[in-house]
Amino acid sequence: MSIEKIPVTIITGFLGAGKTTLVRHLMANPQGRRLAILVNEFGDLGIDGDILKGCADANCPEDAIVELTNGCLCCTVADDFVPTIAGLLSRPEPPDHILIETSGLALPKPLLKAFEWPDLRSRITVDGVIAVADAEAVADGRFAPDLAAIERQRLADESIDHDTPLGEVFEDQVACADIVILNKADLVDPDRLAAARKAVLAEAPRSIPVLDITEGRIDPRVVLGIGAAAEDDLDARPSHHEQHEEHDHDDFDTIVVTLPPGQSAESIVAKVETIARDHNVLRAKGHVAITGKPMRLLVQGVGTRVRAQFDRPWRSGEERLSRIVVIGERGFDHAAVTALLTG
């Protein structure tokens, strides 16, 4: 790896695995590096970028945190990704290290291929790909192929001869990774953690470290400075989508719901749990203005597991809008989910 190249770490992982939490931890512990963050949101509202901007400091000022919400990076390389990276590198004080937090639905290998662009290849290198996984979800077998279930589906419909789309996303992320992080390890016992580790390694095409952590806390020296030059190592990172030059996210729908004022934190949590349970909602995230509270409420739901915390005060002059981004499998009932959240 040329010492002139600026290293880039790609942080990928399934919805709600804890990518933003990991990035926040790295921002708080930069090890003397000047960081820049590129956040690729899925949907119309930049919740993750807003969360990270609340952590901005001298090592990573707010203007070094860039959100791209026009689509996945690998689908918008020429229009969004290349110009954004070029803009970061042309700053009077360019970053020492760039972190890219992908959409939870992203396939990492097409993004790696973007680093082959001549405008980028001579200036940056992929220091490493970090896949973040939810230890509890993996231990429950949500991402490991269920051969019996697949066989039942195949017998019922001859057109189905592959894993679910969510499973393919997970497998591609693991296959592309230099390190897999099992986050939220505190939520599982040792046996289930061992099962999660085994499930990850079953999808890994080569020997890779699998580390269990809590709340995204890890020594930055472990995940930054790997020197993988992953853009030169594509053959070792197989994908389900090798034959497709582009892909889409038609397996998922996303909506943004604006909530009426006067709702309590408890009611919001209960509603997010309900839409996950009754309408196959995968992910819900947003900020809510609670009457009488000077701080905004950050709500994050992964399935029926919902967390809510006050993350920062509302700024002077900031419009106190309450909005939730909802992501579900294609065809979920937008009207019903909206009615439940706003009712």
Secondary structure in CASP SS format (residue, H / E / C, confidence):
PFRMAT SS
TARGET T0000
AUTHOR 0000-0000-0000
METHOD secondary structure of the structure
MODEL  1
M C 1.00
S C 1.00
I C 1.00
E C 1.00
K C 1.00
I E 1.00
P E 1.00
V E 1.00
T E 1.00
I E 1.00
I E 1.00
T E 1.00
G E 1.00
F C 1.00
L C 1.00
G C 1.00
A C 1.00
G C 1.00
K H 1.00
T H 1.00
T H 1.00
L H 1.00
V H 1.00
R H 1.00
H H 1.00
L H 1.00
M H 1.00
A H 1.00
N C 1.00
P C 1.00
Q C 1.00
G C 1.00
R C 1.00
R C 1.00
L E 1.00
A E 1.00
I E 1.00
L E 1.00
V E 1.00
N E 1.00
E C 1.00
F C 1.00
G C 1.00
D C 1.00
L C 1.00
G C 1.00
I H 1.00
D H 1.00
G H 1.00
D H 1.00
I H 1.00
L H 1.00
K H 1.00
G C 1.00
C C 1.00
A C 1.00
D E 1.00
A C 1.00
N C 1.00
C E 1.00
P C 1.00
E H 1.00
D H 1.00
A H 1.00
I E 1.00
V E 1.00
E E 1.00
L E 1.00
T C 1.00
N C 1.00
G C 1.00
C C 1.00
L H 1.00
C H 1.00
C H 1.00
T C 1.00
V H 1.00
A H 1.00
D H 1.00
D H 1.00
F H 1.00
V H 1.00
P H 1.00
T H 1.00
I H 1.00
A H 1.00
G H 1.00
L H 1.00
L H 1.00
S C 1.00
R C 1.00
P C 1.00
E C 1.00
P C 1.00
P C 1.00
D C 1.00
H E 1.00
I E 1.00
L E 1.00
I E 1.00
E E 1.00
T C 1.00
S C 1.00
G C 1.00
L C 1.00
A C 1.00
L C 1.00
P H 1.00
K H 1.00
P H 1.00
L H 1.00
L H 1.00
K H 1.00
A H 1.00
F C 1.00
E C 1.00
W C 1.00
P H 1.00
D H 1.00
L H 1.00
R H 1.00
S C 1.00
R C 1.00
I E 1.00
T E 1.00
V E 1.00
D E 1.00
G E 1.00
V E 1.00
I E 1.00
A E 1.00
V E 1.00
A E 1.00
D E 1.00
A H 1.00
E H 1.00
A H 1.00
V H 1.00
A H 1.00
D C 1.00
G C 1.00
R C 1.00
F C 1.00
A C 1.00
P C 1.00
D C 1.00
L H 1.00
A H 1.00
A H 1.00
I H 1.00
E H 1.00
R H 1.00
Q H 1.00
R H 1.00
L H 1.00
A H 1.00
D C 1.00
E C 1.00
S C 1.00
I C 1.00
D C 1.00
H C 1.00
D C 1.00
T C 1.00
P H 1.00
L H 1.00
G H 1.00
E H 1.00
V H 1.00
F H 1.00
E H 1.00
D H 1.00
Q H 1.00
V H 1.00
A H 1.00
C H 1.00
A C 1.00
D C 1.00
I E 1.00
V E 1.00
I E 1.00
L E 1.00
N E 1.00
K C 1.00
A H 1.00
D H 1.00
L H 1.00
V C 1.00
D C 1.00
P H 1.00
D H 1.00
R H 1.00
L H 1.00
A H 1.00
A H 1.00
A H 1.00
R H 1.00
K H 1.00
A H 1.00
V H 1.00
L H 1.00
A H 1.00
E H 1.00
A C 1.00
P C 1.00
R C 1.00
S C 1.00
I C 1.00
P C 1.00
V E 1.00
L E 1.00
D E 1.00
I C 1.00
T C 1.00
E C 1.00
G C 1.00
R C 1.00
I C 1.00
D C 1.00
P H 1.00
R H 1.00
V H 1.00
V H 1.00
L C 1.00
G C 1.00
I C 1.00
G C 1.00
A C 1.00
A C 1.00
A H 1.00
E H 1.00
D H 1.00
D C 1.00
L H 1.00
D H 1.00
A H 1.00
R C 1.00
P C 1.00
S C 1.00
H C 1.00
H C 1.00
E C 1.00
Q C 1.00
H C 1.00
E C 1.00
E C 1.00
H C 1.00
D C 1.00
H C 1.00
D C 1.00
D C 1.00
F E 1.00
D E 1.00
T E 1.00
I E 1.00
V E 1.00
V E 1.00
T E 1.00
L C 1.00
P C 1.00
P C 1.00
G C 1.00
Q C 1.00
S C 1.00
A H 1.00
E H 1.00
S H 1.00
I H 1.00
V H 1.00
A H 1.00
K H 1.00
V H 1.00
E H 1.00
T H 1.00
I H 1.00
A H 1.00
R H 1.00
D H 1.00
H H 1.00
N C 1.00
V E 1.00
L E 1.00
R E 1.00
A E 1.00
K E 1.00
G E 1.00
H E 1.00
V E 1.00
A E 1.00
I C 1.00
T C 1.00
G C 1.00
K C 1.00
P C 1.00
M E 1.00
R E 1.00
L E 1.00
L E 1.00
V E 1.00
Q E 1.00
G E 1.00
V E 1.00
G C 1.00
T C 1.00
R E 1.00
V E 1.00
R E 1.00
A E 1.00
Q E 1.00
F E 1.00
D E 1.00
R E 1.00
P E 1.00
W C 1.00
R C 1.00
S C 1.00
G C 1.00
E C 1.00
E C 1.00
R C 1.00
L C 1.00
S C 1.00
R E 1.00
I E 1.00
V E 1.00
V E 1.00
I E 1.00
G E 1.00
E E 1.00
R C 1.00
G C 1.00
F C 1.00
D C 1.00
H H 1.00
A H 1.00
A H 1.00
V H 1.00
T H 1.00
A H 1.00
L H 1.00
L H 1.00
T H 1.00
G C 1.00
END
